[in-house]
Amino acid sequence: MSHRTAPKLLQIVAALLIAAATPLASAADEPAKAGDTDKLAPARALIAENKWVAAIDELKKVNDSGNADWNNLMGYSHRKARTPDYAAAERYYDAALRINPKHRGALEYSGELYLMTGNLPKAEERLAALDKACLLPCAEHKQLKDAIARYKANGNKHVYK
């Protein structure tokens, strides 16, 4: 290695170390941009408390259907509700992915939805998309990969974790 390439290599290694140390976004959605107020925070709080219907109502008040995170949270809440609405969940996840095709939360959660509805090929498609969306290993990829493994080990039946 020449004395000219060493500083460049050190810059690359430093950038990778910083990226690895940076906390990842929650699986539910992508990180907010600096300076943004989080208008989805009340819905996230309700989701954390497993208050699915209240979360859906809160998200409807915000009414930000052009936002991938909003759609992902709507899909998640519909899927997790006591009486799940899988068709609505799929519509919202698909909308999130139209807005941001690399939205890790929507990719993971829609993959889980496909396992719940017995559609292993679609779940595996979402896993492949996550493989491309995650530059470094990411929690969403691992969680969907593990869910697929449990599904297959259980005779192609969804296993609630």
JOBEL-V214128 format. One record per pair of residues at least 24 apart in sequence whose C-alpha atoms are under 8 Angstrom apart, sorted by the first residue. I is the first residue (numbers start at 1). GAP is how many residues later the second one is. D is the distance in Angstrom with one decimal. If there is no record, write none. Layout:
i = <I;I>
gap = <GAP;GAP>
d = <D;D>
This chain:
i = <20;24;26;27;27;27;27;27;28;28;28;28;28;28;29;29;29;29;29;29;29;30;30;30;30;40;44;47;52;52;52;52;52;53;53;66;67;67;68;68;68;68;68;68;69;70;71;71;72;72;72;76;79;86;89;102;102;102;103;104;104;104;104;105;108;108;108;108;109;111;112;112;115;115;115;115;116;116;118;118;118;120;120;123;124>
gap = <116;114;79;77;78;81;112;113;41;44;45;48;77;78;40;43;44;74;75;76;77;39;73;74;75;30;29;30;25;26;28;29;30;24;28;33;29;32;27;28;29;31;32;35;27;26;24;25;24;33;34;33;34;27;24;27;28;31;30;26;29;30;36;35;32;33;35;36;35;33;32;35;33;36;42;43;41;42;38;39;40;28;36;25;24>
d = <7.9;7.8;7.7;6.8;4.7;7.8;7.2;5.9;7.8;7.1;6.7;7.9;4.9;7.5;5.2;6.8;7.4;7.3;7.2;5.2;7.5;6.6;6.9;7.5;7.3;7.2;7.8;7.1;5.1;7.2;6.8;5.2;7.8;7.4;6.8;7.3;7.1;7.2;7.1;4.1;7.0;5.7;6.2;7.5;6.8;7.8;6.4;5.2;5.7;7.0;5.4;6.9;7.3;7.2;8.0;7.4;7.3;5.3;7.7;6.4;6.9;7.7;6.3;6.7;5.6;6.9;7.5;5.7;8.0;6.7;6.7;7.1;7.4;7.2;7.6;5.8;7.8;5.3;7.4;7.0;7.4;7.8;7.9;7.6;7.7>
